[in-house]
Amino acid sequence: MDDPELITALRRGDDAAYATIFRTVYAGLVAAAERLLGDRASAEDVAQDVMLELWKRRDALPADVSLRGYLYQSVRNRALNRLRHLRTAREAEPHVRPPSAAPPADAGAVTGELEAAMRQAVADLPNDVRETFLMSRVDGLTYAEIATAVGLSVKTVEARMGRALRLVRERLAPWLPEGGGW
């Protein structure tokens, strides 16, 4: 079939005519788009979009158009639009602040409440456990240094720290994300 016959059949909704057009030009459309975009996946997206639009707008397709020329021009236009969109998005990146980067309006209140809850959780620890916890987390001592300073074994210091972390984690459970991993 030549172009006018294919277009006439396509305008009637003939699936076979569409399949013929698809088989004939699809690979070339992908190649043309890939030359412009430099990316096979994007090129396939563009070619598929053009072929889908051909089917959707088949009723409005002029009977005297060169089908191959029409499709290649459509691919070129879509590929250039995609490149323009990507360039605009790239240029706007430094000026756009992602929503997650903006602190919530109540961030200060939440931070204050969390700090108060943390202080209370540490204060509620048994004395020996609290002392070990503070030496490790506030003073920055290693378990070996704590063991030497307090006159305990490193294993005892490890056990106290494990207990301290478990108790603090339990007290702060409402503040921790799901899973409580810290």
Secondary structure, DSSP 8 states (H G I E B T S, - for coil): --HHHHHHHHHTT-HHHHHHHHHHHHHHHHHHHHHHHS-HHHHHHHHHHHHHHHHHTGGG--TTS-HHHHHHHHHHHHHHHHHHHHHHHHHHGGG---GGGS--TTHHHHHHHHHHHHHHHHHTS-HHHHHHHHHHHTS---HHHHHHHHT--HHHHHHHHHHHHHHHHHHTGGGS-TT---
